[in-house]
Amino acid sequence: MAHRKHSLLVLVALVLFACGFAYAEDGEWSLLLQGSEYGALLAATLDATAQRVLAVGATNHRHRAPYEGDVLLVCADLNGDVVWEETWGGEGYEQAWGVVATDDGYLVFGETDSSGAGDRDFFLMAVDTNGRTVWTKTYGTPQREWPFGMLPLANGDLLLYGHTQVSSDGSEDQYAVRVTRDGHVLWERNEPRMENEIVTGALETSAGEIVLCVSHEEDPMLTVLSAGGHALRETVFELPGWQYGESIVAVSNGDFLLAGFSMASGRGQHADVWLARVSPEGRLRWETSLGRSSEDDYAQSLLARSDGTYLIGGIGRGLPLFCVDEDGTVLWESRPAPSSVFSANGLIETAGGSLIVAAFQCLVNGLSYDAALFWLDRTGTLDP
């Protein structure tokens, strides 16, 4: 794999009236990274000192062939100035979908088809505080694996999850790998199924069980695993229309909140943000939908905040953000970006309550993207 550094093509950090971005005196800011070397930011974290933000993604983010591009890492300080940026990749296609800070750098998770067992595989990469690669490991089968995220576990391990297409009929099967911080595999979940099942989110309970948020055909599903990776129970929520659970967080009484999108059956229907509360036993307590009825918008991310509320990051016009309580009541809605379509992929809350959003801007009918990073106040506002 090649590792290289390149210069920033276009940096929009202070006042860019042409694109509608603005810098706020009280600390809010935005970065828009444009050009052929900037595709998307898909996750972010504060460093060990909480003085810098590392956002990761891809130089070219595509949902269809031809796939090309490298991992993109952008480190910014708390004033919105880029400290360094790096790319990582080989002859194939690479993207980063998750990042966690360590005492001496970061662990970056994503996908690669430049190396590994065959076709596309998961990768885990350790980088130092300047973005230089320390080590890289890959995980997967001779077939294709697709990543969705990385969950830090209480004992320091990591859960890497997504789906695999190892089945002979081409179906999408749950795929998850538990690894140590140095990348050693503890267990792997790769169970061929009769129907498509994609792991889109995960959480760890106080008892050490792992709950997987799964897309099961057109219904949401929960798979509960022991700490050792053994399946304990599964629940499929068969609801009218199409519901897709994208993210999961824990709430009071051991319940879970699921966020994603819902869409009624039939042509010409719009997708809405879907939010549901589920009991630990897998009973659906309630479900609701949010967003604009006249256009598509749906949840990409979900964050439990320190004040007991929950932040939903969506994809839609203006970067939709919804703050809700655990009963699904919307406390506020914000769309701090310009009127074009943005996706809020990674959410962070700072110690002071400010919000950091790793995002991308959709350009030509979903075929081209620009990377974006936002620092917002506690109500999701980017003041002019």
C-alpha positions as CSV (number, residue, x, y, z in Angstrom):
1,M,0.0,0.0,0.0
2,A,1.2,3.5,-0.8
3,H,1.1,6.3,1.7
4,R,1.4,9.9,0.6
5,K,0.6,13.4,1.6
6,H,-1.0,16.1,-0.6
7,S,-1.8,19.7,-0.2
8,L,-5.3,21.2,0.3
9,L,-6.9,22.2,-2.9
10,V,-9.7,24.4,-1.6
11,L,-10.2,25.3,2.0
12,V,-13.3,27.2,3.0
13,A,-13.0,28.1,6.7
14,L,-14.0,31.7,7.4
15,V,-16.3,33.6,5.2
16,L,-17.4,32.2,1.8
17,F,-20.5,34.0,0.7
18,A,-20.6,32.3,-2.6
19,C,-21.3,29.0,-1.0
20,G,-23.2,30.3,2.0
21,F,-20.7,29.3,4.6
22,A,-19.9,31.7,7.4
23,Y,-17.6,32.0,10.4
24,A,-19.0,32.9,13.8
25,E,-17.3,35.1,16.4
26,D,-18.3,32.8,19.2
27,G,-16.4,29.8,17.8
28,E,-18.6,28.1,15.3
29,W,-17.0,27.3,12.0
30,S,-17.2,25.2,8.9
31,L,-14.7,23.6,6.4
32,L,-15.6,22.7,2.9
33,L,-13.0,20.7,1.1
34,Q,-13.5,20.8,-2.7
35,G,-11.9,19.3,-5.7
36,S,-11.0,15.9,-7.1
37,E,-9.0,14.9,-4.0
38,Y,-11.9,15.4,-1.6
39,G,-14.9,13.1,-1.6
40,A,-16.4,12.7,1.9
41,L,-15.8,12.8,5.6
42,L,-17.5,9.8,7.2
43,A,-16.4,9.9,10.9
44,A,-14.5,12.0,13.3
45,T,-13.0,12.0,16.8
46,L,-11.3,14.4,19.2
47,D,-7.7,13.5,19.9
48,A,-6.5,12.4,23.3
49,T,-5.9,16.0,24.5
50,A,-9.3,17.1,23.1
51,Q,-7.5,19.9,21.3
52,R,-7.7,18.6,17.7
53,V,-10.3,16.9,15.5
54,L,-9.4,14.1,13.2
55,A,-12.0,13.5,10.5
56,V,-11.7,10.5,8.1
57,G,-13.3,9.5,4.9
58,A,-12.4,9.2,1.2
59,T,-10.8,11.2,-1.6
60,N,-13.6,9.9,-3.9
61,H,-16.8,8.6,-2.4
62,R,-18.9,6.6,-4.8
63,H,-21.9,4.2,-4.4
64,R,-21.4,2.6,-7.8
65,A,-18.6,1.5,-10.1
66,P,-16.1,2.5,-11.1
67,Y,-14.7,2.6,-7.6
68,E,-11.5,4.6,-7.1
69,G,-10.0,6.7,-4.3
70,D,-8.0,6.6,-1.1
71,V,-8.5,7.1,2.6
72,L,-8.6,10.8,3.5
73,L,-7.5,12.0,7.0
74,V,-7.9,15.7,7.9
75,C,-6.7,17.0,11.3
76,A,-8.0,20.4,12.3
77,D,-7.6,22.5,15.5
78,L,-10.5,23.9,17.4
79,N,-10.3,27.2,15.4
80,G,-11.1,25.3,12.2
81,D,-7.5,25.5,10.8
82,V,-6.2,22.4,9.1
83,V,-3.1,21.1,11.0
84,W,-2.3,18.3,8.6
85,E,-3.9,16.0,6.1
86,E,-2.9,12.6,4.7
87,T,-4.1,10.1,2.3
88,W,-3.6,6.3,2.3
89,G,-4.2,3.7,-0.3
90,G,-3.0,1.5,-3.1
91,E,-4.0,0.6,-6.6
92,G,-7.6,-0.3,-5.6
93,Y,-10.3,1.5,-3.7
94,E,-10.1,2.7,0.0
95,Q,-12.4,4.5,2.3
96,A,-12.4,5.1,6.1
97,W,-15.6,4.6,8.0
98,G,-14.5,4.9,11.6
99,V,-11.9,6.4,13.9
100,V,-11.0,6.3,17.6
101,A,-8.3,8.3,19.4
102,T,-5.5,6.5,21.3
103,D,-2.8,7.9,23.7
104,D,-0.3,8.0,20.9
105,G,-2.5,8.5,17.8
106,Y,-5.6,7.0,16.2
107,L,-7.1,3.8,15.0
108,V,-8.8,4.1,11.6
109,F,-11.3,1.5,10.2
110,G,-12.5,1.1,6.7
111,E,-12.4,-0.8,3.4
112,T,-9.8,-1.8,0.9
113,D,-9.6,-3.8,-2.2
114,S,-5.8,-3.2,-2.7
115,S,-4.9,-6.0,-0.3
116,G,-6.4,-8.6,1.9
117,A,-8.1,-12.0,1.4
118,G,-9.6,-11.0,-1.9
119,D,-12.0,-8.6,-3.5
120,R,-12.9,-5.9,-0.8
121,D,-12.0,-6.4,2.9
122,F,-12.1,-4.5,6.2
123,F,-8.9,-2.8,7.3
124,L,-7.7,-1.4,10.6
125,M,-4.8,1.0,10.6
126,A,-2.9,2.6,13.4
127,V,-1.6,6.1,12.7
128,D,0.5,8.4,14.9
129,T,-0.5,12.0,15.9
130,N,0.8,13.3,12.6
131,G,-1.1,10.8,10.5
132,R,1.8,8.5,9.6
133,T,0.9,4.9,9.3
134,V,2.3,2.6,12.1
135,W,0.6,-0.7,11.1
136,T,-2.2,-2.0,9.0
137,K,-4.2,-5.2,9.2
138,T,-7.0,-6.6,7.0
139,Y,-10.0,-8.8,7.8
140,G,-12.4,-10.6,5.5
141,T,-13.1,-13.5,3.2
142,P,-12.1,-14.1,-0.5
143,Q,-15.4,-12.5,-1.4
144,R,-16.5,-8.9,-0.8
145,E,-17.0,-7.2,2.6
146,W,-18.6,-3.8,3.1
147,P,-17.9,-1.8,6.3
148,F,-20.4,0.3,8.2
149,G,-18.7,1.2,11.4
150,M,-16.4,0.6,14.4
151,L,-17.5,0.4,18.0
152,P,-15.0,0.9,20.9
153,L,-15.8,-1.6,23.7
154,A,-15.5,-1.1,27.4
155,N,-12.4,-3.2,27.8
156,G,-10.5,-1.5,25.0
157,D,-11.4,-3.9,22.2
158,L,-13.0,-2.9,19.0
159,L,-16.0,-4.2,17.1
160,L,-15.7,-3.8,13.3
161,Y,-19.0,-4.4,11.5
162,G,-20.8,-4.4,8.1
163,H,-21.7,-7.2,5.8
164,T,-20.2,-9.8,3.5
165,Q,-21.3,-11.2,0.2
166,V,-19.7,-14.6,0.7
167,S,-22.9,-16.6,0.1
168,S,-23.0,-18.4,-3.2
169,D,-26.3,-16.8,-4.1
170,G,-24.8,-13.3,-3.7
171,S,-26.9,-12.4,-0.6
172,E,-25.6,-10.0,2.0
173,D,-24.9,-11.5,5.4
174,Q,-24.1,-10.1,8.8
175,Y,-20.4,-9.6,9.3
176,A,-18.7,-8.5,12.5
177,V,-15.2,-8.9,13.9
178,R,-14.0,-8.3,17.5
179,V,-10.3,-7.3,17.7
180,T,-7.9,-6.1,20.3
181,R,-6.4,-2.6,20.1
182,D,-3.4,-4.1,18.3
183,G,-5.6,-5.7,15.6
184,H,-5.6,-9.3,16.9
185,V,-8.9,-11.2,16.0
186,L,-10.8,-12.5,19.0
187,W,-13.8,-13.7,17.1
188,E,-15.6,-13.3,13.7
189,R,-19.3,-13.5,13.0
190,N,-19.9,-14.6,9.5
191,E,-23.1,-16.7,9.2
192,P,-24.7,-17.2,5.8
193,R,-28.4,-16.5,5.8
194,M,-31.3,-17.0,3.4
195,E,-32.1,-13.2,3.3
196,N,-30.1,-10.0,3.1
197,E,-28.9,-8.8,6.5
198,I,-26.5,-5.9,6.9
199,V,-25.1,-4.7,10.3
200,T,-25.5,-1.0,10.2
201,G,-24.9,-0.1,13.9
202,A,-23.9,-1.6,17.2
203,L,-23.7,-0.9,20.9
204,E,-22.4,-2.6,24.0
205,T,-24.7,-3.1,27.1
206,S,-23.6,-2.6,30.7
207,A,-23.6,-6.4,30.9
208,G,-21.1,-6.7,28.1
209,E,-23.5,-8.0,25.5
210,I,-23.3,-6.6,22.0
211,V,-26.5,-5.5,20.2
212,L,-26.3,-5.3,16.4
213,C,-28.6,-3.0,14.5
214,V,-29.4,-5.0,11.3
215,S,-31.2,-4.2,8.1
216,H,-33.2,-7.4,7.3
217,E,-34.6,-7.1,3.8
218,E,-37.0,-4.1,4.3
219,D,-37.4,-4.5,8.1
220,P,-35.2,-3.5,11.0
221,M,-33.7,-6.3,13.1
222,L,-31.7,-6.7,16.3
223,T,-29.2,-9.4,16.9
224,V,-27.8,-9.8,20.5
225,L,-24.5,-11.4,20.9
226,S,-22.5,-12.5,24.0
227,A,-19.2,-10.8,24.6
228,G,-17.7,-13.9,23.0
229,G,-19.7,-13.5,19.8
230,H,-22.4,-16.1,20.3
231,A,-25.9,-15.3,19.2
232,L,-28.3,-15.0,22.1
233,R,-31.5,-13.8,20.5
234,E,-32.8,-12.0,17.4
235,T,-35.8,-9.9,16.7
236,V,-37.2,-8.8,13.4
237,F,-39.7,-5.9,13.4
238,E,-42.1,-6.5,10.6
239,L,-43.7,-3.2,9.9
240,P,-45.7,-1.8,7.0
241,G,-43.6,-0.2,4.2
242,W,-39.8,-0.1,4.5
243,Q,-37.8,0.7,7.6
244,Y,-34.1,0.8,7.7
245,G,-32.3,1.1,11.0
246,E,-29.0,3.0,10.6
247,S,-27.9,3.6,14.2
248,I,-28.6,2.5,17.7
249,V,-27.9,4.0,21.2
250,A,-28.9,3.0,24.7
251,V,-31.5,4.9,26.7
252,S,-33.0,4.4,30.2
253,N,-34.3,1.1,31.6
254,G,-32.0,-0.8,29.2
255,D,-34.1,0.3,26.1
256,F,-32.6,1.2,22.8
257,L,-33.3,4.0,20.3
258,L,-33.0,3.1,16.6
259,A,-32.7,5.8,13.9
260,G,-32.7,5.4,10.1
261,F,-35.4,5.9,7.5
262,S,-38.9,4.8,6.7
263,M,-40.7,4.9,3.4
264,A,-44.2,3.8,2.4
265,S,-44.7,1.2,-0.3
266,G,-45.4,2.3,-3.8
267,R,-43.7,4.6,-6.4
268,G,-42.8,8.2,-5.8
269,Q,-42.7,7.9,-2.0
270,H,-40.3,10.1,0.0
271,A,-38.0,8.7,2.7
272,D,-38.3,10.2,6.2
273,V,-36.2,10.0,9.3
274,W,-37.4,6.9,11.2
275,L,-37.0,6.8,15.0
276,A,-38.1,3.9,17.3
277,R,-37.7,2.8,20.9
278,V,-37.2,-0.9,21.7
279,S,-37.1,-2.8,25.0
280,P,-34.2,-5.0,26.0
281,E,-36.3,-8.0,25.1
282,G,-36.9,-6.7,21.6
283,R,-40.4,-5.3,22.0
284,L,-41.2,-2.2,19.9
285,R,-42.5,0.5,22.3
286,W,-43.1,3.1,19.7
287,E,-42.0,4.4,16.3
288,T,-42.3,7.8,14.6
289,S,-41.0,9.7,11.6
290,L,-39.4,13.1,11.2
291,G,-38.4,15.4,8.5
292,R,-39.9,17.2,5.5
293,S,-42.8,15.5,3.8
294,S,-42.0,17.0,0.4
295,E,-38.5,15.6,0.1
296,D,-36.2,12.8,1.1
297,D,-34.3,13.1,4.4
298,Y,-33.2,10.3,6.7
299,A,-30.9,9.5,9.6
300,Q,-27.3,8.7,9.1
301,S,-26.0,9.0,12.7
302,L,-27.3,9.1,16.3
303,L,-25.5,10.5,19.3
304,A,-26.4,10.2,23.0
305,R,-25.6,13.7,24.5
306,S,-24.4,14.4,28.1
307,D,-27.7,16.2,29.0
308,G,-29.8,13.1,28.3
309,T,-31.0,14.2,24.9
310,Y,-30.2,12.5,21.6
311,L,-28.9,14.1,18.3
312,I,-29.9,12.6,15.0
313,G,-27.7,13.5,12.0
314,G,-29.5,13.2,8.7
315,I,-29.0,13.5,5.0
316,G,-31.1,16.1,3.3
317,R,-31.1,19.8,2.4
318,G,-29.1,22.0,4.7
319,L,-27.6,19.2,6.8
320,P,-30.7,18.2,8.9
321,L,-30.1,17.8,12.6
322,F,-32.8,16.8,15.1
323,C,-32.5,16.9,18.9
324,V,-35.0,14.6,20.6
325,D,-35.7,13.2,24.1
326,E,-35.9,9.5,24.8
327,D,-39.6,9.6,24.1
328,G,-39.1,10.8,20.5
329,T,-40.2,14.4,21.2
330,V,-38.3,16.8,18.9
331,L,-36.7,19.5,21.0
332,W,-35.2,21.4,18.1
333,E,-34.3,21.0,14.5
334,S,-31.5,22.7,12.7
335,R,-30.2,22.9,9.1
336,P,-27.0,24.9,9.4
337,A,-25.5,24.3,6.0
338,P,-26.4,25.8,2.6
339,S,-29.6,24.6,0.9
340,S,-27.9,21.8,-1.1
341,V,-28.0,18.2,0.2
342,F,-25.5,17.4,3.0
343,S,-25.1,14.2,5.0
344,A,-24.2,14.3,8.7
345,N,-22.2,11.1,9.0
346,G,-20.1,11.5,12.2
347,L,-21.3,13.3,15.4
348,I,-19.2,14.4,18.4
349,E,-20.2,16.4,21.5
350,T,-17.4,18.4,23.1
351,A,-17.0,18.9,26.9
352,G,-18.7,22.3,26.5
353,G,-21.7,20.9,24.6
354,S,-20.7,22.1,21.1
355,L,-21.2,19.8,18.2
356,I,-18.8,18.6,15.6
357,V,-20.2,17.0,12.4
358,A,-18.2,15.1,9.8
359,A,-20.2,15.4,6.6
360,F,-20.2,15.5,2.8
361,Q,-22.1,17.6,0.3
362,C,-23.9,15.8,-2.5
363,L,-23.2,17.3,-5.9
364,V,-24.1,15.7,-9.2
365,N,-27.1,13.3,-8.5
366,G,-25.1,11.4,-5.9
367,L,-22.2,10.8,-8.3
368,S,-19.9,13.4,-6.8
369,Y,-19.3,14.7,-3.3
370,D,-17.3,17.3,-1.4
371,A,-16.0,16.7,2.1
372,A,-17.2,19.0,4.9
373,L,-16.6,19.5,8.7
374,F,-18.7,21.7,11.0
375,W,-18.3,23.0,14.5
376,L,-21.7,24.1,15.7
377,D,-23.1,25.4,19.0
378,R,-25.1,23.2,21.3
379,T,-28.3,23.8,19.3
380,G,-26.8,23.0,16.0
381,T,-26.5,26.6,14.9
382,L,-23.8,28.1,12.6
383,D,-24.4,31.8,13.3
384,P,-23.8,34.2,10.4
